[in-house]
Amino acid sequence: MINFDSQQHYYWLHFWALIDSVELRLGDLFNAQQSQWISKLRALPFNSQLLYIRLLQRKPIVFAQHKLKYPEIDELDTAIEFLEQSQLILISKASWSPYCECLTKLELLSCIDLNAEQLKPLKKLAKAEFHLALKQLPIKANTPYTILELKDNPWLQFQAWYFENSRQQLSEFVLTDIGQVSYEDYRVDRKSRLWQNSQQLSDYWQLLLISSNLELAISPSDEQVTWLQKARFDLSKLRSIQKRCLDLIAREHERQTNFELALQLYAISSSDFAKERQARIHIQLTNYSKAKQCLIAYSSPQANDGLQRFARAFAFRQRKHLDMEISAPVRYQVEIVQLEWFGSDLGPEQQALAQLGQFGWQGWHLENSLVNSIFGLSFWTVFFANIPGAFSHPYQRRPHDLYSPDFCRLREQQLAQAWRLFESEDWLEHLLTCYRQKHSIANPWVDWNRMSVSILTTLVSTIPKLVWRQLFQRLWLDLRHYRSGMPDLFVYKDGRYCWFEVKSPSDSLANHQRDWLQFLRQQLNQNAFVLELRADAPTLKEQCFEALLLDP
């Protein structure tokens, strides 16, 4: 009889929720090993399942039985016996390697059939030398320790297929159970899945392995690099991981001056990062004609702002080599307001708000949250539309294809409906309803910690709809690129309002921040300033500040 306790055995529930979900969506794509593994697990007694799940959650794959302490698991010896019979674990008895992984030096010494005098030289050895010396000696026949070793299993694959990434783990279940994080309710089933064949599943797993190793500075094998070069994926998710891997590998070859291979890998990647590196390498190799071709292409209107900016600046610096008549890039000259820097415990943004408050200006330090949150609420139904492949598990903050070039095309109907709601007289009411109904649900755009009903209402009532429309249109041009760099402060008074990017004495303006200030000022005719806090700043008079403002 199973003594099930949902509080003690929560991890069992979470584990099987994950396995069942993956099997429901992808079971027809499993290979024989994956199907057999699940069958073995289901056939295990309850205590053996508990122990196996516990072992899967731990980092090492080798364990000393006497160190396993799980009060909720009865008859541990019997549970281990069933796991060994099911060939899910191995019992190591005659190899030093697993012993060295999980036993202390004193425990290892007790496994050697030598007298005290013979053991003395071994005790003095450092850890690495000690382990090496052990391998020259036999393990005592009656050693008191039982070493368990997990056999190869597809658990990490199942976890990756469930979350569609290598970062999230079963802890997501716990966070949701205690109410720390909540997620939108969208469809997750076989019809809506991303993967359509077993080859895609296999490719995804291989890409994740390579990507994870690269993040740990582990170089891929020659076979893996060749596979990355030759692979042609039909899913944007696979192509995205492939590009990231190629960029990391190419960058390392570039550092090692393997320029030809780096160029080959960058060309296959074709990411913005790869394009920039190609131009730099061509200059370094004195391939000026190729560098010129690259920079001309990057300057085209089809390229994003960042790539265009790089092309203009780099071409100007290299104009002699490129034989190009090109003028220096013109940087937008921001409008600057100076306030006194007190160097107090208050952050620069709070200091600025306090000083502006003396003139009757109210406001908040919202940064990107201002526009992004209103944007996320306005287009909530677009971001969480049930599009095949967008969602694969219940713990997603965003759809898998959020930054895909096809994102809007696949959601034309939802996007059109959201724009109609925006244009209607009920837009504010719609935002407030969405805010109340969806509050605390994870959304890649909405910052629940900074956005409130009063702030939302004030923003929408103060900023004209024409301005909101152009802000949203800019975001939709490139969701990844334009979602950051927005001014720190929003302040308002008597129907007028201002945007401020605050800079302390040790801070400087980033390119994407300058771009947003230029867009707000030149395209939208907004009062957008850099607010410098300086110890030597003259006292700002209210009349002087008011004179800087553009007419509403």
C-alpha positions as CSV (number, residue, x, y, z in Angstrom):
1,M,0.0,0.0,0.0
2,I,1.4,3.4,-1.0
3,N,1.5,6.0,1.8
4,F,1.3,9.0,-0.4
5,D,1.7,12.5,1.1
6,S,1.5,15.4,-1.4
7,Q,3.7,17.6,0.7
8,Q,6.5,15.1,1.2
9,H,6.2,13.6,-2.3
10,Y,5.7,16.8,-4.2
11,Y,8.7,16.1,-6.4
12,W,7.1,12.8,-7.5
13,L,4.0,14.7,-8.6
14,H,6.1,17.2,-10.5
15,F,8.3,14.6,-12.2
16,W,5.3,12.6,-13.5
17,A,3.5,15.8,-14.5
18,L,6.5,16.6,-16.7
19,I,6.9,13.1,-18.1
20,D,3.2,12.7,-18.8
21,S,3.1,16.1,-20.6
22,V,6.0,15.3,-22.8
23,E,4.7,11.8,-23.6
24,L,1.3,13.2,-24.4
25,R,2.7,15.7,-26.8
26,L,5.7,13.9,-28.2
27,G,5.2,10.2,-27.5
28,D,4.8,9.3,-31.1
29,L,8.3,10.7,-31.8
30,F,10.1,8.7,-29.0
31,N,12.8,6.2,-29.9
32,A,12.9,2.7,-28.4
33,Q,15.2,3.7,-25.5
34,Q,13.0,6.6,-24.4
35,S,9.8,4.5,-24.5
36,Q,11.5,1.7,-22.6
37,W,12.8,4.0,-20.0
38,I,9.3,5.3,-19.2
39,S,7.9,1.8,-19.1
40,K,10.6,0.8,-16.6
41,L,9.8,3.7,-14.4
42,R,6.1,3.0,-14.4
43,A,6.7,-0.6,-13.3
44,L,8.8,0.4,-10.3
45,P,7.5,0.2,-6.8
46,F,6.6,3.7,-5.3
47,N,9.7,3.9,-3.1
48,S,12.0,3.0,-5.9
49,Q,10.4,5.7,-8.0
50,L,10.9,8.2,-5.2
51,L,14.6,7.3,-4.9
52,Y,15.3,7.3,-8.6
53,I,13.7,10.8,-9.0
54,R,15.8,12.1,-6.1
55,L,19.0,10.8,-7.7
56,L,18.1,12.3,-11.1
57,Q,17.8,15.7,-9.4
58,R,21.3,15.6,-8.0
59,K,24.4,16.8,-10.0
60,P,26.6,13.8,-9.7
61,I,25.6,10.4,-11.2
62,V,27.6,8.4,-8.5
63,F,26.4,8.1,-4.9
64,A,27.5,6.4,-1.7
65,Q,24.5,4.5,-0.3
66,H,25.3,5.3,3.3
67,K,25.1,9.0,2.5
68,L,21.6,8.8,1.1
69,K,19.2,10.2,3.7
70,Y,15.6,10.6,2.6
71,P,13.2,10.2,5.5
72,E,10.1,9.9,3.2
73,I,11.6,6.8,1.5
74,D,11.0,3.6,3.4
75,E,13.2,0.5,3.0
76,L,16.0,2.2,1.1
77,D,17.8,-1.2,0.5
78,T,14.8,-2.7,-1.2
79,A,14.3,0.4,-3.3
80,I,17.9,0.2,-4.5
81,E,17.5,-3.5,-5.3
82,F,14.5,-2.8,-7.6
83,L,16.4,0.0,-9.4
84,E,19.4,-2.4,-10.0
85,Q,17.1,-5.2,-11.3
86,S,15.4,-2.7,-13.7
87,Q,18.9,-1.8,-14.9
88,L,18.4,1.9,-14.1
89,I,21.4,2.0,-11.7
90,L,24.7,0.0,-11.4
91,I,26.3,-1.2,-8.2
92,S,30.0,-0.4,-8.5
93,K,32.2,-2.9,-6.6
94,A,35.6,-3.2,-8.3
95,S,36.5,0.2,-9.7
96,W,38.2,3.1,-7.9
97,S,36.8,5.9,-10.1
98,P,33.2,5.9,-8.6
99,Y,34.7,5.3,-5.1
100,C,36.9,8.4,-5.5
101,E,34.0,10.5,-6.6
102,C,31.9,10.1,-3.5
103,L,34.0,8.9,-0.6
104,T,36.3,10.8,1.8
105,K,40.0,10.1,2.2
106,L,39.4,8.2,5.4
107,E,36.6,6.1,3.8
108,L,38.8,5.3,0.8
109,L,41.7,4.2,3.1
110,S,39.4,1.7,4.8
111,C,38.8,0.1,1.4
112,I,42.5,-0.9,1.1
113,D,43.8,-4.2,2.5
114,L,47.0,-2.7,4.0
115,N,48.2,-2.4,7.5
116,A,48.6,1.0,9.4
117,E,52.3,1.3,8.5
118,Q,51.7,0.7,4.8
119,L,48.9,3.3,4.8
120,K,51.1,6.1,6.2
121,P,52.7,7.2,2.8
122,L,49.2,7.3,1.2
123,K,47.8,9.6,3.9
124,K,50.4,12.2,3.1
125,L,49.5,12.4,-0.6
126,A,47.5,15.3,-2.0
127,K,44.1,14.4,-3.4
128,A,45.0,13.9,-7.0
129,E,48.1,11.9,-6.2
130,F,46.2,9.9,-3.7
131,H,43.5,8.9,-6.2
132,L,46.2,8.0,-8.8
133,A,48.0,5.8,-6.2
134,L,44.7,4.0,-5.3
135,K,44.3,2.8,-8.9
136,Q,47.4,0.7,-8.5
137,L,45.9,-1.1,-5.6
138,P,43.0,-3.7,-5.4
139,I,39.8,-2.8,-3.6
140,K,39.3,-4.8,-0.4
141,A,36.8,-7.6,-1.0
142,N,34.6,-6.8,2.1
143,T,34.5,-3.1,1.7
144,P,31.6,-1.6,3.7
145,Y,30.5,0.9,1.1
146,T,28.0,0.4,-1.7
147,I,28.4,2.8,-4.6
148,L,25.4,3.5,-6.9
149,E,25.8,4.8,-10.4
150,L,23.0,6.1,-12.6
151,K,22.9,4.4,-16.0
152,D,22.5,6.5,-19.1
153,N,19.0,7.9,-19.3
154,P,17.0,10.5,-21.3
155,W,15.9,12.5,-18.3
156,L,17.7,15.7,-19.3
157,Q,16.2,15.3,-22.8
158,F,12.7,15.1,-21.4
159,Q,13.3,18.1,-19.2
160,A,14.6,20.1,-22.2
161,W,11.7,19.0,-24.4
162,Y,9.3,20.1,-21.7
163,F,10.7,23.5,-21.1
164,E,12.1,24.0,-24.6
165,N,15.3,25.3,-23.1
166,S,18.2,24.1,-20.9
167,R,17.7,26.6,-18.1
168,Q,14.4,25.8,-16.5
169,Q,14.1,22.9,-14.1
170,L,11.5,21.2,-11.9
171,S,11.9,24.1,-9.5
172,E,9.4,26.0,-11.7
173,F,6.7,23.6,-10.4
174,V,7.6,24.6,-6.9
175,L,7.5,28.3,-7.6
176,T,4.1,28.0,-9.1
177,D,2.8,25.8,-6.3
178,I,3.7,28.4,-3.7
179,G,2.2,31.2,-5.8
180,Q,5.6,33.0,-6.4
181,V,5.1,32.8,-10.2
182,S,2.0,32.3,-12.3
183,Y,1.7,31.8,-16.0
184,E,-0.9,32.4,-18.7
185,D,-3.3,29.6,-19.6
186,Y,-2.6,28.6,-23.2
187,R,-3.1,25.4,-25.2
188,V,-0.4,22.8,-24.8
189,D,-1.1,19.6,-26.8
190,R,0.0,17.5,-29.7
191,K,-1.7,19.7,-32.2
192,S,0.0,22.8,-31.0
193,R,3.5,21.3,-30.6
194,L,6.6,22.7,-32.2
195,W,8.3,19.4,-33.1
196,Q,6.8,17.5,-36.0
197,N,9.3,14.6,-36.4
198,S,11.9,12.7,-34.4
199,Q,14.8,14.2,-36.3
200,Q,13.8,17.7,-35.1
201,L,13.8,16.4,-31.5
202,S,17.2,14.8,-32.0
203,D,18.6,17.9,-33.6
204,Y,17.3,20.1,-30.8
205,W,19.0,17.9,-28.2
206,Q,22.3,18.0,-30.0
207,L,22.2,21.8,-30.4
208,L,21.4,22.1,-26.7
209,L,24.4,19.9,-25.7
210,I,26.8,22.0,-27.9
211,S,25.3,25.3,-26.7
212,S,25.6,24.2,-23.0
213,N,29.2,23.1,-23.4
214,L,30.1,26.3,-25.1
215,E,28.7,28.3,-22.2
216,L,31.0,26.2,-20.0
217,A,34.0,27.0,-22.3
218,I,34.0,23.4,-23.6
219,S,35.0,23.3,-27.2
220,P,32.9,21.1,-29.6
221,S,34.4,18.2,-31.5
222,D,35.3,18.6,-35.2
223,E,32.3,16.4,-36.0
224,Q,30.0,18.7,-34.1
225,V,31.4,21.8,-35.9
226,T,31.0,20.1,-39.3
227,W,27.4,19.1,-38.4
228,L,26.7,22.8,-37.4
229,Q,28.1,24.0,-40.8
230,K,26.1,21.5,-42.9
231,A,22.8,21.4,-41.0
232,R,19.8,23.2,-42.6
233,F,17.0,23.5,-40.2
234,D,13.4,24.4,-41.1
235,L,12.5,25.6,-37.6
236,S,13.5,29.1,-36.6
237,K,14.1,27.9,-33.0
238,L,16.8,25.5,-34.3
239,R,18.3,28.1,-36.6
240,S,18.5,30.5,-33.6
241,I,20.5,28.1,-31.5
242,Q,22.6,27.1,-34.5
243,K,23.6,30.8,-35.1
244,R,24.4,31.3,-31.4
245,C,26.7,28.2,-31.4
246,L,28.4,29.2,-34.7
247,D,29.0,32.7,-33.4
248,L,30.7,31.5,-30.2
249,I,32.8,28.9,-32.1
250,A,33.8,31.5,-34.8
251,R,34.7,34.1,-32.2
252,E,37.1,31.6,-30.5
253,H,38.7,30.7,-33.9
254,E,39.0,34.5,-34.5
255,R,40.9,34.9,-31.2
256,Q,43.2,32.1,-32.3
257,T,43.8,33.9,-35.7
258,N,42.0,31.0,-37.6
259,F,40.4,33.7,-39.7
260,E,39.4,31.6,-42.7
261,L,37.4,29.2,-40.6
262,A,36.0,32.0,-38.5
263,L,34.7,33.7,-41.7
264,Q,33.1,30.5,-42.9
265,L,31.3,30.1,-39.7
266,Y,30.2,33.7,-39.5
267,A,28.9,33.5,-43.0
268,I,26.7,30.6,-42.2
269,S,25.4,32.3,-39.0
270,S,24.6,35.6,-40.7
271,S,23.6,37.1,-37.3
272,D,24.2,40.8,-36.8
273,F,27.1,39.9,-34.6
274,A,28.6,37.7,-37.3
275,K,28.2,40.4,-39.9
276,E,30.1,42.9,-37.8
277,R,32.9,40.4,-37.1
278,Q,33.2,39.6,-40.8
279,A,33.9,43.2,-41.7
280,R,36.5,43.5,-39.0
281,I,38.3,40.3,-40.1
282,H,38.4,41.5,-43.7
283,I,40.0,44.7,-42.6
284,Q,42.5,42.8,-40.5
285,L,43.3,40.5,-43.5
286,T,43.6,43.6,-45.8
287,N,40.7,42.3,-47.8
288,Y,39.4,45.8,-48.3
289,S,37.1,45.2,-51.2
290,K,35.2,42.5,-49.3
291,A,35.1,44.7,-46.2
292,K,33.6,47.5,-48.4
293,Q,31.0,45.2,-49.8
294,C,30.0,44.2,-46.3
295,L,29.7,47.7,-45.0
296,I,27.7,48.9,-48.0
297,A,25.2,46.1,-47.4
298,Y,25.0,46.8,-43.7
299,S,24.2,50.5,-44.4
300,S,21.1,49.7,-46.4
301,P,17.6,50.6,-45.0
302,Q,16.9,46.9,-44.6
303,A,19.5,46.5,-41.9
304,N,18.5,47.4,-38.3
305,D,19.6,50.6,-36.6
306,G,22.5,49.0,-34.7
307,L,24.0,47.4,-37.8
308,Q,23.6,50.6,-39.8
309,R,25.3,52.6,-37.0
310,F,28.2,50.2,-36.9
311,A,28.6,50.3,-40.6
312,R,28.7,54.1,-40.8
313,A,31.1,54.5,-37.8
314,F,33.5,51.6,-38.9
315,A,33.5,52.7,-42.6
316,F,34.5,56.3,-41.5
317,R,37.3,55.0,-39.4
318,Q,38.6,52.7,-42.2
319,R,37.8,55.2,-45.1
320,K,41.5,55.4,-46.2
321,H,41.7,51.6,-46.6
322,L,38.3,51.4,-48.2
323,D,38.9,54.3,-50.6
324,M,35.6,55.8,-49.7
325,E,34.6,59.4,-49.4
326,I,32.5,59.3,-46.3
327,S,31.7,62.0,-43.8
328,A,31.9,61.5,-40.0
329,P,28.7,59.9,-38.6
330,V,26.5,62.6,-37.1
331,R,25.5,61.8,-33.6
332,Y,22.3,63.3,-32.4
333,Q,23.1,66.1,-29.9
334,V,20.8,65.5,-27.0
335,E,19.1,68.2,-25.0
336,I,20.7,68.4,-21.5
337,V,19.3,69.6,-18.2
338,Q,21.7,69.9,-15.3
339,L,20.8,69.4,-11.6
340,E,23.0,69.4,-8.6
341,W,24.5,66.0,-7.5
342,F,24.4,65.6,-3.7
343,G,26.1,62.2,-3.5
344,S,23.5,61.1,-0.9
345,D,22.2,57.6,-0.2
346,L,19.4,58.3,-2.7
347,G,20.0,56.9,-6.2
348,P,20.5,59.4,-9.1
349,E,16.9,58.9,-10.3
350,Q,15.4,59.5,-6.9
351,Q,17.6,62.6,-6.4
352,A,16.3,63.9,-9.8
353,L,12.7,63.3,-8.9
354,A,13.1,65.0,-5.6
355,Q,14.6,68.1,-7.2
356,L,12.0,68.2,-10.0
357,G,9.3,67.8,-7.3
358,Q,10.3,71.2,-5.9
359,F,8.9,72.7,-9.2
360,G,5.7,70.8,-8.8
361,W,6.6,68.0,-11.2
362,Q,5.4,64.5,-10.2
363,G,6.6,61.3,-11.8
364,W,8.2,57.9,-11.6
365,H,11.4,56.0,-12.3
366,L,10.0,53.5,-14.8
367,E,12.7,53.1,-17.5
368,N,11.7,50.5,-20.1
369,S,8.7,49.5,-18.0
370,L,6.7,52.5,-19.0
371,V,6.2,51.8,-22.7
372,N,6.8,48.1,-22.5
373,S,4.1,47.5,-19.9
374,I,1.4,49.4,-21.7
375,F,2.5,47.7,-24.9
376,G,2.3,44.2,-23.3
377,L,-1.2,44.9,-21.9
378,S,-2.4,46.3,-25.2
379,F,-1.2,43.3,-27.2
380,W,-1.6,40.6,-24.6
381,T,-3.8,38.4,-26.8
382,V,-1.1,38.6,-29.6
383,F,1.7,37.4,-27.4
384,F,-0.3,34.5,-26.0
385,A,-2.2,33.5,-29.1
386,N,-2.5,29.7,-29.6
387,I,-0.2,29.4,-32.6
388,P,1.3,25.9,-33.3
389,G,4.8,25.7,-31.9
390,A,4.5,28.8,-29.7
391,F,3.9,27.0,-26.4
392,S,5.2,23.7,-25.3
393,H,4.7,23.7,-21.5
394,P,2.7,25.6,-18.8
395,Y,5.7,27.6,-17.6
396,Q,6.5,30.0,-20.4
397,R,6.9,33.8,-20.0
398,R,6.7,34.2,-23.7
399,P,6.1,32.3,-26.9
400,H,9.1,30.5,-28.4
401,D,8.9,32.5,-31.6
402,L,8.7,36.0,-30.0
403,Y,11.7,37.3,-31.9
404,S,11.2,35.3,-35.0
405,P,10.8,37.3,-38.3
406,D,7.4,35.4,-38.8
407,F,6.0,36.4,-35.5
408,C,3.5,39.1,-36.7
409,R,2.7,37.2,-39.9
410,L,1.5,34.2,-37.9
411,R,-0.7,36.4,-35.8
412,E,-2.2,38.8,-38.3
413,Q,-5.8,38.3,-37.1
414,Q,-4.9,38.8,-33.4
415,L,-2.7,41.8,-34.2
416,A,-5.5,43.5,-36.2
417,Q,-8.0,42.9,-33.4
418,A,-5.6,44.4,-30.8
419,W,-5.0,47.5,-33.0
420,R,-8.8,47.9,-33.3
421,L,-9.1,47.9,-29.5
422,F,-6.3,50.4,-29.2
423,E,-8.0,52.8,-31.7
424,S,-11.4,52.5,-29.9
425,E,-12.6,54.8,-27.1
426,D,-12.5,51.9,-24.7
427,W,-8.8,51.4,-24.9
428,L,-8.1,52.6,-21.3
429,E,-10.9,50.5,-19.9
430,H,-9.6,47.5,-21.9
431,L,-6.1,48.1,-20.4
432,L,-7.5,48.3,-16.8
433,T,-9.6,45.1,-17.3
434,C,-6.5,43.3,-18.7
435,Y,-4.4,44.6,-15.8
436,R,-6.9,43.3,-13.2
437,Q,-7.5,40.0,-14.8
438,K,-3.9,39.2,-15.6
439,H,-2.2,40.7,-12.7
440,S,1.0,38.9,-11.7
441,I,0.9,36.5,-14.7
442,A,4.3,36.3,-16.3
443,N,4.6,38.4,-19.5
444,P,7.8,39.4,-21.3
445,W,6.7,43.0,-21.4
446,V,4.7,43.8,-18.3
447,D,6.6,44.8,-15.2
448,W,4.1,44.2,-12.4
449,N,6.4,45.5,-9.7
450,R,6.5,49.0,-11.3
451,M,3.1,49.3,-12.9
452,S,-0.1,50.1,-10.9
453,V,-3.6,51.1,-11.8
454,S,-2.9,54.8,-10.9
455,I,0.3,54.9,-12.9
456,L,-1.3,53.2,-15.9
457,T,-4.3,55.6,-15.8
458,T,-2.1,58.6,-15.6
459,L,0.2,57.6,-18.4
460,V,-2.6,56.8,-20.8
461,S,-4.5,59.9,-19.9
462,T,-1.4,62.2,-20.2
463,I,0.3,60.9,-23.3
464,P,-1.7,61.4,-26.5
465,K,-2.9,58.3,-28.3
466,L,-1.0,59.5,-31.4
467,V,2.3,59.2,-29.5
468,W,1.3,55.8,-28.1
469,R,0.6,54.6,-31.7
470,Q,4.0,55.6,-32.9
471,L,5.8,54.1,-29.8
472,F,4.0,50.8,-30.4
473,Q,4.8,50.9,-34.2
474,R,8.5,51.4,-33.4
475,L,8.5,48.4,-31.0
476,W,6.8,46.2,-33.6
477,L,9.6,47.0,-36.1
478,D,12.1,45.1,-34.0
479,L,10.9,43.7,-30.7
480,R,14.3,42.7,-29.4
481,H,16.2,45.8,-30.5
482,Y,13.8,48.5,-29.3
483,R,12.6,47.0,-26.0
484,S,15.4,48.7,-24.1
485,G,17.1,52.1,-23.9
486,M,14.0,54.1,-23.0
487,P,14.4,57.1,-20.7
488,D,14.6,56.5,-16.9
489,L,12.0,59.1,-15.7
490,F,8.6,60.2,-16.7
491,V,7.3,63.4,-15.0
492,Y,4.2,65.5,-15.5
493,K,2.6,68.7,-14.4
494,D,-0.5,70.6,-15.5
495,G,-1.1,68.5,-18.6
496,R,2.6,68.7,-19.7
497,Y,5.1,65.9,-19.4
498,C,8.8,65.1,-19.9
499,W,11.1,62.1,-20.4
500,F,14.5,62.1,-18.7
501,E,17.5,59.9,-19.1
502,V,19.4,60.4,-15.8
503,K,23.2,60.3,-15.8
504,S,25.3,60.5,-12.6
505,P,28.8,61.9,-12.8
506,S,30.2,58.5,-13.5
507,D,27.7,57.4,-16.1
508,S,27.5,58.0,-19.9
509,L,24.9,57.7,-22.6
510,A,24.6,54.4,-24.5
511,N,23.8,54.3,-28.2
512,H,20.4,52.8,-27.8
513,Q,19.5,55.4,-25.2
514,R,20.6,58.2,-27.6
515,D,18.4,56.6,-30.3
516,W,15.3,56.6,-28.1
517,L,15.9,60.3,-27.1
518,Q,16.3,61.2,-30.8
519,F,13.2,59.4,-31.8
520,L,11.1,60.9,-29.0
521,R,12.4,64.4,-29.7
522,Q,12.6,64.6,-33.5
523,Q,9.9,62.1,-34.5
524,L,7.3,62.6,-31.8
525,N,8.1,66.2,-30.7
526,Q,8.4,65.1,-27.1
527,N,10.2,66.8,-24.2
528,A,13.0,64.3,-23.9
529,F,16.3,65.2,-22.2
530,V,19.4,63.9,-20.6
531,L,19.4,65.0,-17.0
532,E,22.9,65.3,-15.8
533,L,23.6,65.3,-12.0
534,R,26.8,67.3,-11.4
535,A,28.4,68.5,-8.2
536,D,29.2,71.8,-9.9
537,A,25.8,72.3,-11.6
538,P,24.3,75.7,-11.3
539,T,21.0,75.9,-9.4
540,L,18.2,75.3,-11.9
541,K,15.6,78.0,-11.9
542,E,12.0,76.9,-12.5
543,Q,11.6,79.6,-15.2
544,C,14.7,78.4,-17.0
545,F,13.5,74.8,-16.9
546,E,10.1,75.7,-18.2
547,A,11.7,77.7,-21.1
548,L,13.4,74.5,-22.3
549,L,10.1,72.7,-22.9
550,L,8.6,72.3,-26.3
551,D,5.1,73.6,-26.9
552,P,2.5,70.8,-26.3
